[in-house]
């Protein structure tokens, strides 16, 4: 899995997301930026059809909502991460807007083997 590297605490921001959006369009040959880092999981919840996962990720400096689409193959399967686990995630940053409030959200692409 390719990563553009780790983010500093300050780079987990809407400013970073909007700066990356200025570089669009992305697509084949111009993939969106992906990052990696070690985070601890909390508040895990299955979403949608039961294969997607919503959670909070923190690393001591940053705490953000994260969504992992297709975290498991079938509804009812065990997720690859559990409450309180730490893992090295690969993710992209996106802007989430809900009820007029804008926030940064992590979109998980996978977990790196150590």
C-alpha positions, -999 to 999 in steps of 0.1 A, spaced: 0 0 0 14 34 -10 16 63 14 27 99 11 40 96 47 29 106 82 11 138 91 21 162 119 -6 170 144 -12 204 127 -17 187 93 -48 168 105 -68 199 95 -94 214 71 -66 236 58 -47 204 47 -78 189 31 -86 221 12 -50 224 1 -51 189 -13 -84 196 -30 -68 225 -49 -45 199 -65 -75 179 -80 -86 163 -102 -72 129 -91 -77 96 -108 -58 70 -126 -21 80 -125 -30 109 -102 -41 91 -70 -54 111 -41 -29 117 -13 -27 89 13 -10 90 47 -1 66 74 3 66 112 -2 48 145 -35 54 161 -56 39 190 -92 30 182 -123 38 203 -160 41 198 -162 14 171 -196 11 154 -208 -10 124 -224 11 97 -247 5 68 -249 -31 57 -226 -41 86 -193 -42 66 -184 -6 72 -169 7 104 -170 41 121 -146 49 149 -125 75 167 -88 74 162 -63 91 184 -25 92 187 -20 114 218 -20 146 198 -50 142 175 -85 127 178 -106 123 147 -136 104 134 -126 77 109 -147 57 85 -135 24 70 -157 13 41 -156 -25 35 -136 -31 67 -148 -67 65 -161 -89 36 -195 -99 50 -219 -85 75 -214 -104 108 -177 -111 102 -153 -99 128 -137 -65 121 -99 -65 118 -96 -40 147 -112 -38 181 -119 -13 208 -87 -1 224 -64 -16 197 -36 4 182 -27 -1 146 -7 15 118 -34 29 94 -33 41 58 -58 68 52 -69 99 33 -83 130 48 -117 143 38 -140 172 48 -172 162 64 -202 185 66 -231 178 89 -257 203 98 -236 232 87 -205 220 107 -174 212 88 -148 188 102 -119 166 92 -125 129 88 -101 100 81 -111 75 54 -93 43 62 -78 23 33 -62 -4 54 -39 -15 82 -1 -19 76 16 -50 89 44 -40 112 
